[in-house]
Amino acid sequence: MPTWSSELPKHGKHMGYDLHRTPQSSSLQAIITCPEILVCDTHFWGGRTIPCERYHQEIDKSLSAGNCSACNEAVPFRTHVYVSALDTKTRDHFIFECTAHAAKPLEEYRLANGTLRGCIIHASRPKGEKNSKVIIQTSPANLGRVNLPDPPNVILALTTIWRLPLTGLAIEDKRHENPTVRTKKGPINRMREQPDNQPDPPTMGEILGGNGQPKREKTQA
């Protein structure tokens, strides 16, 4: 006989974290679940975004290309910022990516409040064009009314998304209390085909809602 219950399981099966960027013609709104930003320089190399692997010289603390293939080929890097965030409507827990310039409001919020956890972000591209400037607005969430999940290990999540060897991770990043991070095949393929800093492709709902065109949000006069 089956075992019936009126409560959801406390620990469900975890399917991994998607990487989200600011959409082209709509906006992204979510609540940050991690306490601070994670910064990493990246290259668009081999048809996808990868982390820059140059390192600091011990003698003079300068940067050396080392084994970074992109740096050795003179491919420029770009600094990106990553945070974990929760879509309160869909309950989707994901990794949000933006440029260092766009992330300035996040750093200002952390300095003013001591943590990013519980910060509502509203990210949009006012020009509605690919690779156009991203604007992020922040405000505090009422955590008394929102049940935020524990933040994931963002470094481990990105390591999985970028398909990096776990042998290069520090011990504290391999051992984590949160569930093991796994990434679905779809987001990886989408990420490889997506040029650097471009928005996520429009969803079927956006296409159908706009008669073949991505649906635009209404702007106040």
N, C-alpha and C positions, 0 to 999 in steps of 0.2 A: 504493500500500500504506500502511496506517496505521503511525504511529510508536508503538511500545509502550514503556512505562517502568514501573519498580517504585517510583517516587517520585512524591509529590504535587507539583503546581506550587508554587513558592515564593510566587507572587503570584496568587491567584485573583481572580475577578470579585467586586467589592465591591457589595453590594446595599443599603448604607445602615444606619443605626442606629435601632433602636426606642427609644422612651421608656418605661421601666418604673417603676411605683410599687409600694409595698408591697401585696401582696394582702390581701383582707379576712379570709379564714378560713384561710389557710395562711401560709407564710413564704417569704422570698426570701433565698437564699444565693449569694454570688458573691465574686470577688476583684477588688478595685479595680486598675485598670491605669494610672491617671493619678497624678501626684505630689501634687496638691492639689485642694481643692474649688473649684468655680466658683459664685459667689453672684449671684443676680439677683432683683430684685423683680418680681412678676407680678400681673396682674389676671385675673379671670374676666370676659371682656368679649366681647360678640358671640357667645356660645355656646361659647367655648373659652378656653384659657389663653393669654395673650399677655404679653410682657415690658413692664414699665413703662418709659416713655421720657422721664421727667422728667430734668433735667440740673442740674449744679452751676453756680451763678452765679459768675462770675469775681471779682466785687467782694468779696462777703462769704462766698463758698463755701456759701451756702445752697442748698436745693433749689427748683427752679421746675418747675411742671407743663409749661411750654413747649408742645410739640406733642403731648403725651400725651393722647389723646382720653378715655381712662378717667379720668385724674386730673382733667381739666377737667369731667367729669360727676360728680365726687366719688365715684367708685367706689374702695373701699379696696384697697390693695395688700397682698400677702403675700410675704414673703421665702422663696425656695426655693433649694435647694442641689443642684448637679448634679455627678456624677462618672461616669467611664466604668468599666464593670465587666464581668467575664467569668464566665459560667455554666460551671463546669468540666465539668458533665455534658453539656450540649448544645453547648458551645463557642460559644454565642451571645454576641457582644460588643455591649453595649447602653449606653444612657445611663440612669442611675438618678437619680430625683428624690425629694427629701424636703424637709420644712420645715426652717427654720434651727434650730428647737428640737430636732428629731429628730437633726440632724447634729452636735450637740455632741460625741458620742463620736468622730466622724471627725476633728474639729479636735484633740481631745485626743490621739488616736493620732498625728496628723501632728507635733504638737509634741514628743511623746515619742520618735518614731522618725525624724524628719527628712523623711519622705515618706509618702504614702498608698499608693503602689504596693506591691502584695503584701499589702495588708490584707484579711483575710476579713471580710465583713459578713454578719450574720444579722439581717434586718429582719422584724418581725412586728407585728401589732396584737393585743395580749392580749385585748381585749374582743371581737374578731371582728366589729366593727361598721363601717359606712361612716363615713369621716372620723374614726374614733377614733384615739387616740394611737398613734404609731409608736415602737417601741423598737428600737434598733440596738445589737447587740453586736459587738465587734471582737476579732480575734485575728490574729497574724502567720501567713502562709502559708510553707511550706517551698518557697522558690523554686528549690531544687535539684531538686525533683521536678515542678514545674509550669512549663511553657513559656508565659509570658505574651506576648501580642502587644503591639506598640507601641500606645500610647494614641492615640485619634483626636483631632482638633482639636474639642474639645467646643463651643467657641463657633460654629464653622462648622456642626457637626451641629445645634445648636439653631436656628441661623439658617435652616437648610434645613427643619427640622421646623415652625418657626413661620412659614415662608414670608416671611421678611424680605428686603429687597433687599440684595444683596451690596455695593452701592455704599457702604453705611454701615459696612462692616467696615474695621478698620485693615489696613494693608498686610501686617503680619506674620500676620494671621489669614487672609488670602486665599492667601498662599503657605505651603504646608505640604507636608512630605515624604510624609505619608500619602495613600492613595488619595482621589480626589474623593468627597465625601460625597453620596450620593443617598438619597432617602427613598421607600419604597414607599407606594402610595396607601392601603393598609389602615390602617396605624398613624396616618396623619394623620386619616382619617375617624373612627377610634375615639377619637382624642384630642379632636376637636371635640365629640363627643357625650358626653364624660366630664366630669362636674362637677369643679370644682377639688378636688384632693387626694383624690379617690375612688380606690379600688384598681382595678387592671385587672379587667375582667370575667372570671368563671371560665371556664377552658378546657373543651372538650368532655370531656376525661379527668376533670376534677374533677366535672362534672355527672353523668357516667355512673358514676363511682366512688362517688357519694353517693346513688344512687337518686333523681336529680332535684334533689338539694341539693349545694352545694359541699362537697367532702370536707374534713373537719376533721382537723388533725393530732392525734395522741395526745399527751396531756400527762402528765407524770410526777406521781405523787401526792406 
